[in-house]
Amino acid sequence: MRKHITLPRLSKKLPGGLLTEEETKKCFDYLEPTTDSLRVHKLGDAVLLRDRVVFEVLYSTAMWREEVKKIRPGDIDFDNGLVIIEGKDGKDRVVPVGKKCIVAFRRYLSESRPFMAAADCIELFVTRWGYGMGDYPIRQS
């Protein structure tokens, strides 16, 4: 004789902390000037451009914040649109990125990062003090 087994119901809700479509649009609208017209002439401009690129990377790749903070300039394969990131347990994985993200990386590397980065900094994204983001949080605003 077979007994009926009741399986637990799977939640159809998305995990908490995700931005709604409207919140995502607001973020892009706020950061949009950095993609076209902004020229880096001061520290505030460099930070705004960095923030736009970080948001673009997070949005287009679904990388974790901690993964984004660990990216180094040499981890980006511009020709093939890939980023090698260090995942859990030190295992590397390859993440595809779109053309818009590659353009954003190039712009950040040519305009913003040189303005902010200390000579011995190896991380791609740096704080306003010139070093890798380390314990510096990438936060929801």
Salt bridges, closest charged atoms under 4 A:
GLU22 OE2 - LYS26 NZ 3.61
ASP29 OD2 - LYS25 NZ 2.88
GLU32 OE1 - ARG52 NH2 3.51
ASP51 OD1 - ARG50 NH2 2.80
GLU56 OE1 - ARG52 NH1 2.85
GLU66 OE2 - LYS69 NZ 3.21
GLU67 OE1 - ARG93 NH2 2.84
GLU111 OE2 - ARG107 NE 2.83
